[in-house]
Amino acid sequence: MPTAKQPADTGYETSSTSTVPLTADGSYLCSAPAYHYCERRSSQRQAAEEQKTSRVP
């Protein structure tokens, strides 16, 4: 006979296990745009530096 604590434990374990992939997906969704933004900014800076050096005689 299950006690009142067992269904609660099972429900908690199920819900806490299902949040792990959501947390991982959420962190990826937040970090991916930031990474791309930094990469784009870095490439723009590099392109600007190349333009400066190509203009100087």
PDBQT receptor file of N, H, CA, C and O in Angstrom, charges set to zero:
ATOM      1  N   MET A   1       0.846  -1.182   0.000  1.00  0.00    +0.000 N 
ATOM      2  CA  MET A   1       0.000   0.000   0.000  1.00  0.00    +0.000 C 
ATOM      3  C   MET A   1       0.891   1.244   0.000  1.00  0.00    +0.000 C 
ATOM      4  O   MET A   1       1.702   1.412   0.910  1.00  0.00    +0.000 OA
ATOM      5  N   PRO A   2       0.757   2.117  -0.998  1.00  0.00    +0.000 N 
ATOM      6  CA  PRO A   2       1.596   3.317  -1.029  1.00  0.00    +0.000 C 
ATOM      7  C   PRO A   2       1.183   4.320   0.043  1.00  0.00    +0.000 C 
ATOM      8  O   PRO A   2       0.000   4.492   0.337  1.00  0.00    +0.000 OA
ATOM      9  N   THR A   3       2.157   4.955   0.599  1.00  0.00    +0.000 N 
ATOM     10  H   THR A   3       3.117   4.816   0.360  1.00  0.00    +0.000 HD
ATOM     11  CA  THR A   3       1.870   5.982   1.589  1.00  0.00    +0.000 C 
ATOM     12  C   THR A   3       1.660   7.311   0.882  1.00  0.00    +0.000 C 
ATOM     13  O   THR A   3       1.886   7.420  -0.323  1.00  0.00    +0.000 OA
ATOM     14  N   ALA A   4       1.233   8.311   1.621  1.00  0.00    +0.000 N 
ATOM     15  H   ALA A   4       1.050   8.223   2.600  1.00  0.00    +0.000 HD
ATOM     16  CA  ALA A   4       0.993   9.630   1.032  1.00  0.00    +0.000 C 
ATOM     17  C   ALA A   4       2.290  10.265   0.548  1.00  0.00    +0.000 C 
ATOM     18  O   ALA A   4       2.287  11.105  -0.352  1.00  0.00    +0.000 OA
ATOM     19  N   LYS A   5       3.395   9.852   1.157  1.00  0.00    +0.000 N 
ATOM     20  H   LYS A   5       3.397   9.170   1.888  1.00  0.00    +0.000 HD
ATOM     21  CA  LYS A   5       4.677  10.440   0.789  1.00  0.00    +0.000 C 
ATOM     22  C   LYS A   5       5.183   9.909  -0.558  1.00  0.00    +0.000 C 
ATOM     23  O   LYS A   5       5.830  10.649  -1.299  1.00  0.00    +0.000 OA
ATOM     24  N   GLN A   6       4.908   8.667  -0.883  1.00  0.00    +0.000 N 
ATOM     25  H   GLN A   6       4.383   8.066  -0.282  1.00  0.00    +0.000 HD
ATOM     26  CA  GLN A   6       5.425   8.068  -2.109  1.00  0.00    +0.000 C 
ATOM     27  C   GLN A   6       4.932   8.764  -3.382  1.00  0.00    +0.000 C 
ATOM     28  O   GLN A   6       5.762   9.074  -4.237  1.00  0.00    +0.000 OA
ATOM     29  N   PRO A   7       3.650   9.023  -3.557  1.00  0.00    +0.000 N 
ATOM     30  CA  PRO A   7       3.230   9.739  -4.776  1.00  0.00    +0.000 C 
ATOM     31  C   PRO A   7       3.829  11.140  -4.859  1.00  0.00    +0.000 C 
ATOM     32  O   PRO A   7       4.149  11.619  -5.947  1.00  0.00    +0.000 OA
ATOM     33  N   ALA A   8       3.978  11.784  -3.730  1.00  0.00    +0.000 N 
ATOM     34  H   ALA A   8       3.718  11.395  -2.846  1.00  0.00    +0.000 HD
ATOM     35  CA  ALA A   8       4.570  13.118  -3.741  1.00  0.00    +0.000 C 
ATOM     36  C   ALA A   8       6.034  13.042  -4.153  1.00  0.00    +0.000 C 
ATOM     37  O   ALA A   8       6.498  13.869  -4.938  1.00  0.00    +0.000 OA
ATOM     38  N   ASP A   9       6.765  12.060  -3.633  1.00  0.00    +0.000 N 
ATOM     39  H   ASP A   9       6.388  11.389  -2.995  1.00  0.00    +0.000 HD
ATOM     40  CA  ASP A   9       8.166  11.884  -4.021  1.00  0.00    +0.000 C 
ATOM     41  C   ASP A   9       8.297  11.569  -5.499  1.00  0.00    +0.000 C 
ATOM     42  O   ASP A   9       9.168  12.105  -6.184  1.00  0.00    +0.000 OA
ATOM     43  N   THR A  10       7.424  10.693  -5.987  1.00  0.00    +0.000 N 
ATOM     44  H   THR A  10       6.716  10.258  -5.430  1.00  0.00    +0.000 HD
ATOM     45  CA  THR A  10       7.462  10.320  -7.402  1.00  0.00    +0.000 C 
ATOM     46  C   THR A  10       7.160  11.526  -8.279  1.00  0.00    +0.000 C 
ATOM     47  O   THR A  10       7.822  11.736  -9.294  1.00  0.00    +0.000 OA
ATOM     48  N   GLY A  11       6.186  12.304  -7.904  1.00  0.00    +0.000 N 
ATOM     49  H   GLY A  11       5.647  12.133  -7.078  1.00  0.00    +0.000 HD
ATOM     50  CA  GLY A  11       5.848  13.504  -8.675  1.00  0.00    +0.000 C 
ATOM     51  C   GLY A  11       6.978  14.506  -8.680  1.00  0.00    +0.000 C 
ATOM     52  O   GLY A  11       7.261  15.118  -9.709  1.00  0.00    +0.000 OA
ATOM     53  N   TYR A  12       7.629  14.682  -7.545  1.00  0.00    +0.000 N 
ATOM     54  H   TYR A  12       7.399  14.184  -6.709  1.00  0.00    +0.000 HD
ATOM     55  CA  TYR A  12       8.753  15.609  -7.458  1.00  0.00    +0.000 C 
ATOM     56  C   TYR A  12       9.919  15.133  -8.312  1.00  0.00    +0.000 C 
ATOM     57  O   TYR A  12      10.524  15.919  -9.040  1.00  0.00    +0.000 OA
ATOM     58  N   GLU A  13      10.231  13.845  -8.221  1.00  0.00    +0.000 N 
ATOM     59  H   GLU A  13       9.739  13.207  -7.629  1.00  0.00    +0.000 HD
ATOM     60  CA  GLU A  13      11.338  13.303  -9.007  1.00  0.00    +0.000 C 
ATOM     61  C   GLU A  13      11.063  13.427 -10.498  1.00  0.00    +0.000 C 
ATOM     62  O   GLU A  13      11.965  13.751 -11.271  1.00  0.00    +0.000 OA
ATOM     63  N   THR A  14       9.837  13.176 -10.903  1.00  0.00    +0.000 N 
ATOM     64  H   THR A  14       9.104  12.914 -10.275  1.00  0.00    +0.000 HD
ATOM     65  CA  THR A  14       9.477  13.287 -12.318  1.00  0.00    +0.000 C 
ATOM     66  C   THR A  14       9.591  14.723 -12.794  1.00  0.00    +0.000 C 
ATOM     67  O   THR A  14      10.147  14.983 -13.861  1.00  0.00    +0.000 OA
ATOM     68  N   SER A  15       9.070  15.657 -12.015  1.00  0.00    +0.000 N 
ATOM     69  H   SER A  15       8.618  15.446 -11.148  1.00  0.00    +0.000 HD
ATOM     70  CA  SER A  15       9.103  17.056 -12.445  1.00  0.00    +0.000 C 
ATOM     71  C   SER A  15      10.511  17.618 -12.404  1.00  0.00    +0.000 C 
ATOM     72  O   SER A  15      10.872  18.413 -13.271  1.00  0.00    +0.000 OA
ATOM     73  N   SER A  16      11.321  17.230 -11.423  1.00  0.00    +0.000 N 
ATOM     74  H   SER A  16      11.027  16.583 -10.719  1.00  0.00    +0.000 HD
ATOM     75  CA  SER A  16      12.677  17.758 -11.349  1.00  0.00    +0.000 C 
ATOM     76  C   SER A  16      13.547  17.170 -12.457  1.00  0.00    +0.000 C 
ATOM     77  O   SER A  16      14.453  17.839 -12.952  1.00  0.00    +0.000 OA
ATOM     78  N   THR A  17      13.281  15.937 -12.846  1.00  0.00    +0.000 N 
ATOM     79  H   THR A  17      12.545  15.394 -12.444  1.00  0.00    +0.000 HD
ATOM     80  CA  THR A  17      14.028  15.323 -13.946  1.00  0.00    +0.000 C 
ATOM     81  C   THR A  17      13.667  15.982 -15.265  1.00  0.00    +0.000 C 
ATOM     82  O   THR A  17      14.532  16.145 -16.125  1.00  0.00    +0.000 OA
ATOM     83  N   SER A  18      12.430  16.360 -15.442  1.00  0.00    +0.000 N 
ATOM     84  H   SER A  18      11.727  16.227 -14.744  1.00  0.00    +0.000 HD
ATOM     85  CA  SER A  18      12.017  16.959 -16.708  1.00  0.00    +0.000 C 
ATOM     86  C   SER A  18      12.494  18.402 -16.839  1.00  0.00    +0.000 C 
ATOM     87  O   SER A  18      12.519  18.927 -17.952  1.00  0.00    +0.000 OA
ATOM     88  N   THR A  19      12.868  19.057 -15.755  1.00  0.00    +0.000 N 
ATOM     89  H   THR A  19      12.847  18.630 -14.850  1.00  0.00    +0.000 HD
ATOM     90  CA  THR A  19      13.337  20.433 -15.860  1.00  0.00    +0.000 C 
ATOM     91  C   THR A  19      14.799  20.518 -16.261  1.00  0.00    +0.000 C 
ATOM     92  O   THR A  19      15.248  21.572 -16.712  1.00  0.00    +0.000 OA
ATOM     93  N   VAL A  20      15.544  19.449 -16.110  1.00  0.00    +0.000 N 
ATOM     94  H   VAL A  20      15.180  18.593 -15.744  1.00  0.00    +0.000 HD
ATOM     95  CA  VAL A  20      16.964  19.481 -16.476  1.00  0.00    +0.000 C 
ATOM     96  C   VAL A  20      17.141  19.770 -17.960  1.00  0.00    +0.000 C 
ATOM     97  O   VAL A  20      17.912  20.669 -18.295  1.00  0.00    +0.000 OA
ATOM     98  N   PRO A  21      16.475  19.063 -18.873  1.00  0.00    +0.000 N 
ATOM     99  CA  PRO A  21      16.634  19.410 -20.290  1.00  0.00    +0.000 C 
ATOM    100  C   PRO A  21      16.135  20.817 -20.603  1.00  0.00    +0.000 C 
ATOM    101  O   PRO A  21      16.706  21.502 -21.451  1.00  0.00    +0.000 OA
ATOM    102  N   LEU A  22      15.085  21.247 -19.931  1.00  0.00    +0.000 N 
ATOM    103  H   LEU A  22      14.622  20.691 -19.242  1.00  0.00    +0.000 HD
ATOM    104  CA  LEU A  22      14.589  22.603 -20.166  1.00  0.00    +0.000 C 
ATOM    105  C   LEU A  22      15.612  23.643 -19.746  1.00  0.00    +0.000 C 
ATOM    106  O   LEU A  22      15.777  24.661 -20.418  1.00  0.00    +0.000 OA
ATOM    107  N   THR A  23      16.298  23.396 -18.644  1.00  0.00    +0.000 N 
ATOM    108  H   THR A  23      16.165  22.569 -18.098  1.00  0.00    +0.000 HD
ATOM    109  CA  THR A  23      17.328  24.318 -18.184  1.00  0.00    +0.000 C 
ATOM    110  C   THR A  23      18.477  24.346 -19.172  1.00  0.00    +0.000 C 
ATOM    111  O   THR A  23      19.006  25.415 -19.479  1.00  0.00    +0.000 OA
ATOM    112  N   ALA A  24      18.867  23.191 -19.670  1.00  0.00    +0.000 N 
ATOM    113  H   ALA A  24      18.438  22.323 -19.420  1.00  0.00    +0.000 HD
ATOM    114  CA  ALA A  24      19.955  23.127 -20.641  1.00  0.00    +0.000 C 
ATOM    115  C   ALA A  24      19.552  23.835 -21.932  1.00  0.00    +0.000 C 
ATOM    116  O   ALA A  24      20.349  24.583 -22.499  1.00  0.00    +0.000 OA
ATOM    117  N   ASP A  25      18.330  23.609 -22.400  1.00  0.00    +0.000 N 
ATOM    118  H   ASP A  25      17.683  23.002 -21.940  1.00  0.00    +0.000 HD
ATOM    119  CA  ASP A  25      17.865  24.289 -23.606  1.00  0.00    +0.000 C 
ATOM    120  C   ASP A  25      17.782  25.789 -23.392  1.00  0.00    +0.000 C 
ATOM    121  O   ASP A  25      18.140  26.570 -24.273  1.00  0.00    +0.000 OA
ATOM    122  N   GLY A  26      17.315  26.187 -22.230  1.00  0.00    +0.000 N 
ATOM    123  H   GLY A  26      17.025  25.552 -21.513  1.00  0.00    +0.000 HD
ATOM    124  CA  GLY A  26      17.207  27.619 -21.935  1.00  0.00    +0.000 C 
ATOM    125  C   GLY A  26      18.551  28.298 -21.896  1.00  0.00    +0.000 C 
ATOM    126  O   GLY A  26      18.700  29.416 -22.389  1.00  0.00    +0.000 OA
ATOM    127  N   SER A  27      19.532  27.637 -21.318  1.00  0.00    +0.000 N 
ATOM    128  H   SER A  27      19.411  26.729 -20.918  1.00  0.00    +0.000 HD
ATOM    129  CA  SER A  27      20.858  28.251 -21.274  1.00  0.00    +0.000 C 
ATOM    130  C   SER A  27      21.453  28.330 -22.664  1.00  0.00    +0.000 C 
ATOM    131  O   SER A  27      22.158  29.292 -22.970  1.00  0.00    +0.000 OA
ATOM    132  N   TYR A  28      21.191  27.344 -23.522  1.00  0.00    +0.000 N 
ATOM    133  H   TYR A  28      20.618  26.563 -23.274  1.00  0.00    +0.000 HD
ATOM    134  CA  TYR A  28      21.675  27.409 -24.900  1.00  0.00    +0.000 C 
ATOM    135  C   TYR A  28      20.995  28.549 -25.654  1.00  0.00    +0.000 C 
ATOM    136  O   TYR A  28      21.640  29.297 -26.388  1.00  0.00    +0.000 OA
ATOM    137  N   LEU A  29      19.691  28.667 -25.460  1.00  0.00    +0.000 N 
ATOM    138  H   LEU A  29      19.167  28.060 -24.863  1.00  0.00    +0.000 HD
ATOM    139  CA  LEU A  29      18.957  29.715 -26.171  1.00  0.00    +0.000 C 
ATOM    140  C   LEU A  29      19.407  31.112 -25.753  1.00  0.00    +0.000 C 
ATOM    141  O   LEU A  29      19.335  32.054 -26.541  1.00  0.00    +0.000 OA
ATOM    142  N   CYS A  30      19.864  31.240 -24.526  1.00  0.00    +0.000 N 
ATOM    143  H   CYS A  30      19.922  30.474 -23.885  1.00  0.00    +0.000 HD
ATOM    144  CA  CYS A  30      20.354  32.539 -24.070  1.00  0.00    +0.000 C 
ATOM    145  C   CYS A  30      21.796  32.777 -24.506  1.00  0.00    +0.000 C 
ATOM    146  O   CYS A  30      22.167  33.905 -24.832  1.00  0.00    +0.000 OA
ATOM    147  N   SER A  31      22.605  31.726 -24.514  1.00  0.00    +0.000 N 
ATOM    148  H   SER A  31      22.303  30.811 -24.250  1.00  0.00    +0.000 HD
ATOM    149  CA  SER A  31      24.015  31.914 -24.813  1.00  0.00    +0.000 C 
ATOM    150  C   SER A  31      24.307  31.949 -26.308  1.00  0.00    +0.000 C 
ATOM    151  O   SER A  31      25.265  32.602 -26.723  1.00  0.00    +0.000 OA
ATOM    152  N   ALA A  32      23.517  31.270 -27.126  1.00  0.00    +0.000 N 
ATOM    153  H   ALA A  32      22.739  30.739 -26.789  1.00  0.00    +0.000 HD
ATOM    154  CA  ALA A  32      23.780  31.233 -28.561  1.00  0.00    +0.000 C 
ATOM    155  C   ALA A  32      23.695  32.624 -29.194  1.00  0.00    +0.000 C 
ATOM    156  O   ALA A  32      24.611  32.995 -29.928  1.00  0.00    +0.000 OA
ATOM    157  N   PRO A  33      22.650  33.407 -28.950  1.00  0.00    +0.000 N 
ATOM    158  CA  PRO A  33      22.624  34.749 -29.534  1.00  0.00    +0.000 C 
ATOM    159  C   PRO A  33      23.755  35.635 -29.020  1.00  0.00    +0.000 C 
ATOM    160  O   PRO A  33      24.299  36.440 -29.777  1.00  0.00    +0.000 OA
ATOM    161  N   ALA A  34      24.110  35.499 -27.768  1.00  0.00    +0.000 N 
ATOM    162  H   ALA A  34      23.669  34.845 -27.154  1.00  0.00    +0.000 HD
ATOM    163  CA  ALA A  34      25.208  36.292 -27.216  1.00  0.00    +0.000 C 
ATOM    164  C   ALA A  34      26.521  35.915 -27.887  1.00  0.00    +0.000 C 
ATOM    165  O   ALA A  34      27.333  36.787 -28.195  1.00  0.00    +0.000 OA
ATOM    166  N   TYR A  35      26.733  34.634 -28.112  1.00  0.00    +0.000 N 
ATOM    167  H   TYR A  35      26.073  33.926 -27.861  1.00  0.00    +0.000 HD
ATOM    168  CA  TYR A  35      27.945  34.177 -28.795  1.00  0.00    +0.000 C 
ATOM    169  C   TYR A  35      28.004  34.729 -30.219  1.00  0.00    +0.000 C 
ATOM    170  O   TYR A  35      29.040  35.231 -30.654  1.00  0.00    +0.000 OA
ATOM    171  N   HIS A  36      26.886  34.634 -30.940  1.00  0.00    +0.000 N 
ATOM    172  H   HIS A  36      26.044  34.227 -30.586  1.00  0.00    +0.000 HD
ATOM    173  CA  HIS A  36      26.863  35.131 -32.311  1.00  0.00    +0.000 C 
ATOM    174  C   HIS A  36      27.054  36.643 -32.358  1.00  0.00    +0.000 C 
ATOM    175  O   HIS A  36      27.703  37.162 -33.266  1.00  0.00    +0.000 OA
ATOM    176  N   TYR A  37      26.500  37.338 -31.397  1.00  0.00    +0.000 N 
ATOM    177  H   TYR A  37      25.972  36.917 -30.659  1.00  0.00    +0.000 HD
ATOM    178  CA  TYR A  37      26.679  38.784 -31.329  1.00  0.00    +0.000 C 
ATOM    179  C   TYR A  37      28.157  39.129 -31.142  1.00  0.00    +0.000 C 
ATOM    180  O   TYR A  37      28.684  40.015 -31.814  1.00  0.00    +0.000 OA
ATOM    181  N   CYS A  38      28.814  38.427 -30.233  1.00  0.00    +0.000 N 
ATOM    182  H   CYS A  38      28.386  37.706 -29.687  1.00  0.00    +0.000 HD
ATOM    183  CA  CYS A  38      30.238  38.688 -29.988  1.00  0.00    +0.000 C 
ATOM    184  C   CYS A  38      31.078  38.332 -31.206  1.00  0.00    +0.000 C 
ATOM    185  O   CYS A  38      32.017  39.055 -31.539  1.00  0.00    +0.000 OA
ATOM    186  N   GLU A  39      30.760  37.246 -31.867  1.00  0.00    +0.000 N 
ATOM    187  H   GLU A  39      29.997  36.659 -31.596  1.00  0.00    +0.000 HD
ATOM    188  CA  GLU A  39      31.491  36.860 -33.076  1.00  0.00    +0.000 C 
ATOM    189  C   GLU A  39      31.305  37.908 -34.177  1.00  0.00    +0.000 C 
ATOM    190  O   GLU A  39      32.268  38.286 -34.845  1.00  0.00    +0.000 OA
ATOM    191  N   ARG A  40      30.096  38.367 -34.361  1.00  0.00    +0.000 N 
ATOM    192  H   ARG A  40      29.314  38.060 -33.818  1.00  0.00    +0.000 HD
ATOM    193  CA  ARG A  40      29.812  39.367 -35.392  1.00  0.00    +0.000 C 
ATOM    194  C   ARG A  40      30.559  40.664 -35.089  1.00  0.00    +0.000 C 
ATOM    195  O   ARG A  40      31.128  41.290 -35.983  1.00  0.00    +0.000 OA
ATOM    196  N   ARG A  41      30.549  41.051 -33.836  1.00  0.00    +0.000 N 
ATOM    197  H   ARG A  41      30.087  40.542 -33.109  1.00  0.00    +0.000 HD
ATOM    198  CA  ARG A  41      31.227  42.284 -33.445  1.00  0.00    +0.000 C 
ATOM    199  C   ARG A  41      32.738  42.159 -33.644  1.00  0.00    +0.000 C 
ATOM    200  O   ARG A  41      33.396  43.109 -34.067  1.00  0.00    +0.000 OA
ATOM    201  N   SER A  42      33.272  41.000 -33.341  1.00  0.00    +0.000 N 
ATOM    202  H   SER A  42      32.737  40.228 -32.997  1.00  0.00    +0.000 HD
ATOM    203  CA  SER A  42      34.700  40.765 -33.523  1.00  0.00    +0.000 C 
ATOM    204  C   SER A  42      35.068  40.837 -35.000  1.00  0.00    +0.000 C 
ATOM    205  O   SER A  42      36.079  41.439 -35.361  1.00  0.00    +0.000 OA
ATOM    206  N   SER A  43      34.260  40.230 -35.846  1.00  0.00    +0.000 N 
ATOM    207  H   SER A  43      33.438  39.741 -35.552  1.00  0.00    +0.000 HD
ATOM    208  CA  SER A  43      34.565  40.263 -37.278  1.00  0.00    +0.000 C 
ATOM    209  C   SER A  43      34.411  41.676 -37.839  1.00  0.00    +0.000 C 
ATOM    210  O   SER A  43      35.146  42.054 -38.751  1.00  0.00    +0.000 OA
ATOM    211  N   GLN A  44      33.476  42.456 -37.317  1.00  0.00    +0.000 N 
ATOM    212  H   GLN A  44      32.878  42.149 -36.577  1.00  0.00    +0.000 HD
ATOM    213  CA  GLN A  44      33.323  43.842 -37.763  1.00  0.00    +0.000 C 
ATOM    214  C   GLN A  44      34.533  44.676 -37.359  1.00  0.00    +0.000 C 
ATOM    215  O   GLN A  44      34.998  45.513 -38.132  1.00  0.00    +0.000 OA
ATOM    216  N   ARG A  45      35.041  44.449 -36.152  1.00  0.00    +0.000 N 
ATOM    217  H   ARG A  45      34.663  43.769 -35.524  1.00  0.00    +0.000 HD
ATOM    218  CA  ARG A  45      36.240  45.163 -35.717  1.00  0.00    +0.000 C 
ATOM    219  C   ARG A  45      37.433  44.804 -36.582  1.00  0.00    +0.000 C 
ATOM    220  O   ARG A  45      38.222  45.671 -36.957  1.00  0.00    +0.000 OA
ATOM    221  N   GLN A  46      37.561  43.532 -36.894  1.00  0.00    +0.000 N 
ATOM    222  H   GLN A  46      36.920  42.827 -36.589  1.00  0.00    +0.000 HD
ATOM    223  CA  GLN A  46      38.668  43.080 -37.717  1.00  0.00    +0.000 C 
ATOM    224  C   GLN A  46      38.573  43.690 -39.117  1.00  0.00    +0.000 C 
ATOM    225  O   GLN A  46      39.589  44.099 -39.680  1.00  0.00    +0.000 OA
ATOM    226  N   ALA A  47      37.374  43.755 -39.679  1.00  0.00    +0.000 N 
ATOM    227  H   ALA A  47      36.549  43.423 -39.222  1.00  0.00    +0.000 HD
ATOM    228  CA  ALA A  47      37.178  44.356 -40.993  1.00  0.00    +0.000 C 
ATOM    229  C   ALA A  47      37.512  45.843 -40.948  1.00  0.00    +0.000 C 
ATOM    230  O   ALA A  47      38.092  46.370 -41.898  1.00  0.00    +0.000 OA
ATOM    231  N   ALA A  48      37.160  46.522 -39.875  1.00  0.00    +0.000 N 
ATOM    232  H   ALA A  48      36.688  46.095 -39.104  1.00  0.00    +0.000 HD
ATOM    233  CA  ALA A  48      37.469  47.943 -39.743  1.00  0.00    +0.000 C 
ATOM    234  C   ALA A  48      38.981  48.160 -39.658  1.00  0.00    +0.000 C 
ATOM    235  O   ALA A  48      39.511  49.100 -40.251  1.00  0.00    +0.000 OA
ATOM    236  N   GLU A  49      39.667  47.299 -38.926  1.00  0.00    +0.000 N 
ATOM    237  H   GLU A  49      39.237  46.535 -38.444  1.00  0.00    +0.000 HD
ATOM    238  CA  GLU A  49      41.129  47.398 -38.829  1.00  0.00    +0.000 C 
ATOM    239  C   GLU A  49      41.782  47.167 -40.193  1.00  0.00    +0.000 C 
ATOM    240  O   GLU A  49      42.742  47.852 -40.548  1.00  0.00    +0.000 OA
ATOM    241  N   GLU A  50      41.271  46.219 -40.942  1.00  0.00    +0.000 N 
ATOM    242  H   GLU A  50      40.492  45.662 -40.653  1.00  0.00    +0.000 HD
ATOM    243  CA  GLU A  50      41.819  45.944 -42.268  1.00  0.00    +0.000 C 
ATOM    244  C   GLU A  50      41.604  47.128 -43.202  1.00  0.00    +0.000 C 
ATOM    245  O   GLU A  50      42.468  47.430 -44.026  1.00  0.00    +0.000 OA
ATOM    246  N   GLN A  51      40.463  47.798 -43.082  1.00  0.00    +0.000 N 
ATOM    247  H   GLN A  51      39.762  47.552 -42.413  1.00  0.00    +0.000 HD
ATOM    248  CA  GLN A  51      40.213  48.986 -43.908  1.00  0.00    +0.000 C 
ATOM    249  C   GLN A  51      41.182  50.103 -43.543  1.00  0.00    +0.000 C 
ATOM    250  O   GLN A  51      41.688  50.796 -44.425  1.00  0.00    +0.000 OA
ATOM    251  N   LYS A  52      41.444  50.284 -42.255  1.00  0.00    +0.000 N 
ATOM    252  H   LYS A  52      41.032  49.721 -41.538  1.00  0.00    +0.000 HD
ATOM    253  CA  LYS A  52      42.370  51.336 -41.827  1.00  0.00    +0.000 C 
ATOM    254  C   LYS A  52      43.761  51.067 -42.362  1.00  0.00    +0.000 C 
ATOM    255  O   LYS A  52      44.426  51.986 -42.840  1.00  0.00    +0.000 OA
ATOM    256  N   THR A  53      44.209  49.832 -42.292  1.00  0.00    +0.000 N 
ATOM    257  H   THR A  53      43.669  49.086 -41.903  1.00  0.00    +0.000 HD
ATOM    258  CA  THR A  53      45.575  49.519 -42.743  1.00  0.00    +0.000 C 
ATOM    259  C   THR A  53      45.663  49.557 -44.262  1.00  0.00    +0.000 C 
ATOM    260  O   THR A  53      46.737  49.849 -44.787  1.00  0.00    +0.000 OA
ATOM    261  N   SER A  54      44.602  49.281 -44.987  1.00  0.00    +0.000 N 
ATOM    262  H   SER A  54      43.729  49.043 -44.560  1.00  0.00    +0.000 HD
ATOM    263  CA  SER A  54      44.676  49.335 -46.451  1.00  0.00    +0.000 C 
ATOM    264  C   SER A  54      44.639  50.771 -46.957  1.00  0.00    +0.000 C 
ATOM    265  O   SER A  54      45.121  51.027 -48.060  1.00  0.00    +0.000 OA
ATOM    266  N   ARG A  55      44.095  51.711 -46.208  1.00  0.00    +0.000 N 
ATOM    267  H   ARG A  55      43.704  51.503 -45.312  1.00  0.00    +0.000 HD
ATOM    268  CA  ARG A  55      44.046  53.126 -46.616  1.00  0.00    +0.000 C 
ATOM    269  C   ARG A  55      45.389  53.838 -46.379  1.00  0.00    +0.000 C 
ATOM    270  O   ARG A  55      45.743  54.765 -47.107  1.00  0.00    +0.000 OA
ATOM    271  N   VAL A  56      46.115  53.402 -45.370  1.00  0.00    +0.000 N 
ATOM    272  H   VAL A  56      45.827  52.649 -44.779  1.00  0.00    +0.000 HD
ATOM    273  CA  VAL A  56      47.363  54.083 -45.035  1.00  0.00    +0.000 C 
ATOM    274  C   VAL A  56      48.395  53.754 -46.109  1.00  0.00    +0.000 C 
ATOM    275  O   VAL A  56      48.656  52.585 -46.393  1.00  0.00    +0.000 OA
ATOM    276  N   PRO A  57      49.004  54.838 -46.729  1.00  0.00    +0.000 N 
ATOM    277  CA  PRO A  57      49.987  54.598 -47.813  1.00  0.00    +0.000 C 
ATOM    278  C   PRO A  57      51.306  54.085 -47.277  1.00  0.00    +0.000 C 
ATOM    279  O   PRO A  57      52.231  53.835 -48.050  1.00  0.00    +0.000 OA
TER     280      PRO A  57
